[in-house]
Amino acid sequence: MSAPLALYIHWPFCVSKCPYCDFNSHVRKGVDEAEWRTALLADLAHEAALVADRPLTSIFFGGGTPSLMPPETVAALIAA
């Protein structure tokens, strides 16, 4: 059996930039969420094909402020 795989999904957007934050995060008034989701799903599909034999055991959402991610996007990413 292949080694298990943990997935980190980065939501780089924030309402404001915290002064202590060194993460890849960006303040935006608006995000084309549908375009971002489509691109991320395409990237996930490509990467998944490279590790198809490894069981996915966890998904971690980080950022930025991942709680700003629309529920539809979270659902689409988990389903992928």
RAKASUL-V612406 format. One line per field, one symbol per residue. ss: DSSP state (a for helix, b for strand, c for the rest). phi: phi as a letter, one per 20 degrees, with the letter a starting at -180 (. if undefined). psi: psi as a letter, one per 20 degrees, with the letter a starting at -180 (. if undefined). A space follows every 10 residues. Layout:
# RAKASUL-V612406
ss->???
phi->???
psi->???
This chain:
# RAKASUL-V612406
ss->ccccbbbbbb bcbbcccccc cccccbbccc ccaaaaaaaa aaaaaaaaaa cccccbbbbb bbbccaaacc aaaaaaaaac
phi->.fffcddddd dedcfbeffe fdffbcecfb cfffffffff ffffffffff cgedfedbcc dcalcffeff gffgffffff
psi->pqqqpppppp ojqqhqophi pjrnqppqhq pnhggggggg hggggghhhi khipppiqpp pabbniiipq hhggghghh.
